[in-house]
């Protein structure tokens, strides 16, 4: 049986070092292939996330800044936003 991405995320706490990063990157890659996208403007700022399941998220101003501040240094903001649990 194939594990869901949520199960992978829960398992990340048991992975050695930064092994969780590859899980996020793989999920982000799959999400892009399925039609997901991320647009980030650091100047205004705003973040627009469109997931392949039809969910859409848009944050601007301080909300976008706070969200971007949560991004771990080890992964790109785009990959993290596509792979995170909303």
MITITOR-496677 format. One record per residue: x, y, z of N, C-alpha, C, O, CB in turn. Coordinates in steps of 0.001 Angstrom, whole numbers, padded with zeros to 6 digits, always signed. Each point is the difference from the previous one (the first is absolute). Glycine has a CB too. Example, Ala and Ser with C-alpha at 12.3 -4.5 7.8 and 13.67 -1.06 7.14 Angstrom:
2
+013190-005690+007800-000890+001190+000000+000900+001200+000000+001036-000019+000665-002928-001154+000581 +001542+002223-001966+000820+001190+000060-000770+001090+000730+000509+001108+000169+000675-001736-002314 
***
This chain:
86
+000844-001176+000000-000844+001176+000000+000890+001240+000000+000945+000087+000784-002796-001329+000436 +001556+002185-002084+000775+001231-000087-000432+000965+001106-001192+000213+000222+001454-000523-002722 +000710+000881+003178-000281+000952+001074-000448+001334-000583+000437+000392-001083+001252-001531+002560 -002550+001823-000764-000416+001337-000412+001091+000988+000366+000881-000300+000806-003322-000290-000514 +002376+001773-000892+001008+001012+000331-000120+000415+001461+001008+000282+000648-001033+000535-003025 -001181-000779+002895-000175+000353+001411+000731-001002+000889+000608+000387+000998-002841+000666-001518 +002178-002335+000167+000730-000997+000769+001503+000236-000095+000727-000173+000978-002578-001471-001369 +002317+002046-000814+001410+000331-000146+000371+001184+000898+001053-000002+000637-001097-000864-003005 -000828+001875+002413+000283+001167+000837+000074-000386+001467+000868+000474+000733-002008+000989-002405 +000219-002333+002099+000023-000439+001386+001265-000800+000290+000534+000056+001108-003041-000092-001079 +002980-000701-001013+001202-000815+000172+001277+000834-000011+001046-000477+000440-002251-001406-001516 +001142+003101+000590+001212+000818-000109+000691+000183+001354+001216+000180+000067-002249+001004-002016 +000261-001232+003002+000576+000177+001324+000902-001172+000393+000806+000108+000924-002814+001236-000291 +001862-002453-001337+000810-001172+000287+001179-000145-000963+000808-000918+000145-002848-000177+000765 +002143+001983-001879+001065-000072-000988+001279+000625+000533-000029+000921+000816-001674-000858-002639 +002815-000580+001347+001300+000526+000405+000271+001334-000672-000247+000157-001195+001089-002486+001533 -000337+003288+000422+000444+001274-000558-001051+000691-000850-001127+000233+000438+003405-001135-000404 -001890+001222-001247-000868+000738-000912-000661-000882-001042-000344+000479-001081+001784+001475+001438 -001625-003232-000057-000626-000915-000962-001413+000442-000371-000485-000334-001081+001862-001523+002021 -002042+002602-000057-001362+000460-000281-000033+000934-001208-001027+000119-000668+000475-000344+003102 +001669+000884-002713+000038+000957-001107-000324-000683-001318-000763+000531-000808+002459+000827+002045 -001116-002540-001458-000260-000701-001263-001471-000380-000128-000527-000048-001112+002872-000828+001134 -003020+000604+001102-001431-000300-000052-000793+001224-000451-000891-000108-000843+001184-001596+002667 +000029+002857-001266-000662+001237-000401+000259+000302-001476-000918+000348-000743+001137+000519+003092 +001049-001006-002763+000339+000297-001386-000705-000939-000957-000464+000429-001057+002667+000428+001808 -002291-002132-000401-000691-000965-000858-001488+000332-000095-000583-000041-001084+002264-001724+001713 -002289+002092+000506-001426+000343-000025-000236+001279-000806-000971+000086-000751+000667-001196+002994 +001172+002091-002094-000135+001243-000767+000123-000285-001493-000743+000566-000802+001686+000753+002734 -000019-002184-002308+000171-000378-001410-001262-000665-000545-000452+000310-001103+002920-000593+001487 -003026-000630+000398-001238-000672-000410-001159+000986-000088-000830-000090-000905+001643-002024+001972 -000868+003043-000137-001059+001017+000002+000097+000870-001249-001023+000328-000600+001013-000322+003119 +001214+000371-002915+000194+000800-001225-000450-000782-001242-000671+000538-000881+002610+000661+001977 -001556-002463-001142-000391-000849-001134-001521-000099-000123-000542-000097-001101+002666-001210+001376 -002797+001334+000868-001459-000119+000025-000701+001342-000204-001230+000061-000016+001485-002015+001534 +000522+003031-001673-000601+001301-000272+000115+001026+001109-000486+001120-000156-001036-002331-001262 +002141+000873+002519+000177+000951+001096+001023+001065-000358+000903-000235-000803-001500-001556+002433 +000447+002966-001025+000937+001092-000272+000092+000940+001199-000881+000048+000858+000360-000207-003314 +001628+000904+002478+000237+000994+001053+000517+001266-000654+000846-000050-000893-000351-001743+002624 -001012+002929-001281+000522+001300-000432+000317+000795+001248-000847+000168+000878-000491-000195-003049 +002569+000518+002245+000441+000782+001151+000524+001338-000502+000811+000055-000924-000242-002152+002248 -001041+003175-000704+000532+001330-000269+000491+000536+001333-000790+000287+000899-000782+000134-002892 +002888-000292+002109+000580+000462+001256-000107+001517+000158+000136+000511+001112+001426-002453-001184 -001802+002664-001015-000059+001452+000050-001267+000520+000640+000056+000938+000796+001335-000900-002808 -002537-000623+001686-001284+000536+000479-000259-000355+001469-000454+000927+000672-000434-001102-003009 +001077-000907+002917+000149-001360-000494-001347-000714-000120-000994+000388+000615+003264-000460+000418 -002263-000983-001847-001155-000891-000039+000434-001398-000375+001057-000208-000596-002544+002119-000015 +000641-002875+000975+000215-001404-000311-001310-000543-000554-001053+000159+000618+002839-000426+001198 -001723-000373-002977-001164-000649-000597+000354-001462-000235+000965-000311-000698-001752+002478-000405 -000001-003059+001692+000229-001437-000138-001257-000615-000607-001104+000186+000511+002712-000237+001481 -001425-000683-003086-001088-000723-000652+000364-001472+000013+000969-000412-000638-001582+002400-000838 -000159-002776+002195+000277-001426+000104-000767-000772-001068-001024+000462-000503+001430-000209+002969 +000102-001428-002802-000599-000797-001063-001399-000491+000356-000764-000365-000894+003048-000323+000219 -002637+000669+001957-001337-000434+000405-001038+001128-000070-001155-000184+000386+002244-001501+001093 -000661+002857-001978-000911+001129-000144+000055+001006+001134-000586+001077-000110-000846-002582-001148 +002113+001186+002332+000115+000949+001109+000917+001145-000416+000998-000203-000691-001375-001643+002392 +000018+003057-001266+000788+001193-000300+000191+000806+001273-000915+000138+000812+000041-000084-003182 +002080+000475+002527+000330+000813+001170+000684+001272-000479+000884-000039-000855-000656-002018+002336 -000648+003180-000918+000602+001282-000349+000207+000784+001290-000944+000237+000754-000154-000223-003060 +002329+000381+002545+000327+000803+001170+000798+001198-000468+000798-000098-000932-000806-001925+002464 -000213+003164-000876+000757+001192-000364+000373+000783+001248-000545-000216+001082-000633+000318-003299 +002113+000805+002036+000434+000849+001103+000627-000795+001127+000805-000902-000233-002593+002492-000366 +001413-001248+001828+000581-000638+001182-000298-001489+000053+000825-000777+000480-001041+002933+000725 -000950-002569-001690-000324-001427-000014+000980-000761-000890+000471-001074+000375-002900+001611+000029 +002735+000006-001566+000962-000637-000907+001390-000006+000626+000710-001002-000087-002069+001736-001905 +001753+000363+002617+001314+000065+000646+000129-001051+001098+001024-000678+000096-000913+003127-000610 -001145-002587+001339+000035-001003+001073+000106-001408-000569+000753-000828+000513-002110+002350+000940 +000602-001792-002513+000056-001325-000623+001391-000274-000552+000543-001086+000202-002980+001243-000770 +003012+000804-000120+001332-000185-000583+001076-000124+001076+001021-000652-000219-001764+001937-001789 +000523-000667+003163+000946-000132+001106+000022-001421+000561+000982-000397+000627-001352+002805-000082 -000698-003178-000763-000088-001375+000490+000790-000985-000861+000258-001125+000428-002496+001680+000493 +002619-000143-002119+000673-000913-000929+001359-000404+000576+000821+000862+000314-002008+000203-002293 +001426-002376+002117+001312-000445+000490+001107+000402-000972-000223+000048-001210-000876-001979+002392 +002277+002216-000665+001124+000409-000828+000439-001091-000966+000603+000293-001032+000117+001201+002869 -001013-002743-001515+000496-001129-000777-000772-000278-001288+000399-000872-000771+000351-000062+002901 -001832+001644-002376-000862-000309-001152-000484+001305-000633-000105+001024+000675-000628-003218+000388 +000443+002149-002350-000492+001203-000672-001415+000322+000474-000766-000891+000365+002209+000389-002376 -001765+001768+001997-001344+000429+000408-001057-000634-000889-001053-000411+000487+001990+002580+000353 -000671-002252-002135-000971-000575-000930-000285-001463+000321-001159-000414+000040+001949+002004-001796 +000274-002381+001989-000203-001408+000335-000735-000147+001321-000904-000827+000123+002977+000241-001381 -001691+001382+002245-000636-000097+001310-001489+000339-000080-000829-000678+000606+003016+001267+000471 -002521+000461-001826-001403+000422-000106-000846-001033-000730-001161-000205+000354+001911+002581-000342 -000193-003025-001016-000754-001029-000724-000163-001272+000824-000995-000709-000150+001850+001653-001992 +000107-001240+003009-000015-001272+000717-000597+000089+001397-000326-001028+000594+002311+000405-001895 -002136+001832+001839-000474+000115+001383-001456-000395+000127-000751+000048-000975+002398+001764+001358 -002043-002199+000802-001400-000287+000305-000711+001325+000241+000344+000721+000936+000232-002997+000066 -001537+002599-001811-000753+001249+000153-001123-000287+000919-000795+000891+000299+001403-000044-002571 
***
